Amino acid sequence: MPARFLLWVFFLSLFTVSSLAQSGQRQTPIPPPRSDINPPTTEEDATSRMASEMAKKAAKERVAALKTDTDKLLKLSVELKQYVDKSDENVLSVDVIKKADEIERLAKSVKDKMKGPN
């Protein structure tokens, strides 16, 4: 009987020590998976994401082209103003007409770009 009692005490102390050791360890929670890292689950998702990125890129390129064209339009308008200021009421320079035509074409291009790809 004393051997059994000692065996029970041994197992009980072993159980107590192991439970104390486990309670001393901190368990860190597992963070939820990040959706921005995971690859698309279906081909449709990948296609729509690619289309969205292409649309954003096209929009940025369109805005950059608009800025360039409007800068050019401003420059041409200033040049036209200078040509008109140099001419008088009896003489209209060929350069003035060419400048006005160039401004008209560029203004139409800017207008079309502002409407977008539709």
C-alpha positions, 0 to 999 in steps of 0.5 A: 500500500505505501508503494501505491500511495507513493506512486499516486503522489508521484503521478499527482506531483508530475501532473501538477508540475506539467500543468504549472509549466504549461500555464506559464507559457504564453500562447499568442493568438494566430492572426487572421489571414491577410486578404491583400496577400492571398492570391485570387481564388478564382480566375475571374478574380484575377481577371477583374483585378488585372482589368482594374489595374489596367484601367487605373494605369490608363487613367493616369496616362490619360491625365498625364497626356491631358496635362502635357496637351494643356501646357502645349495649348497654353503655349500656342495661345500665347504665341497666337496672341503675340502674332495677333498683337504684331499684325494690324487691321489690314494684314493677317499673317499666315502664321496666325491662321496656322496657329489658330488651326493647330490650337483648334486641333489640340483643343479638340484632342483635349476635349476628347481625352477629357471625355474618357475612353467611352 
